[in-house]
Amino acid sequence: MKSLGLQATCLGPTTIKQRMATAQHKKSGRIAIDEEDYIITLTKAEGGLFQLINPTIGFDTKKPSIEVQLPNIYNLSDHYPVGANLIAK
């Protein structure tokens, strides 16, 4: 990403779910633990106006457990939200 002039949050898995149906039969019924969600901005060198600080995942200060599948009572989506503070450079 840096070679493209971008900065991004990289926090670990943002989706933990069981695959119910898939075109690839071998993957059906397996748990998918993927990092799929980011905040992406331009770097300062490329004219970006913001720095990403204090990135978070989920609605808690702790990282979510990869043992807890999504969606659940605490997070109704099959992806955790990703957040960060934007500081003007």
Summary of the structure (lengths in Angstrom):
residues: 89
radius of gyration: 15.8
end to end distance: 19.4
largest distance: 48.3
contacts: 202
relative contact order: 0.29
helix: 10%
strand: 35%
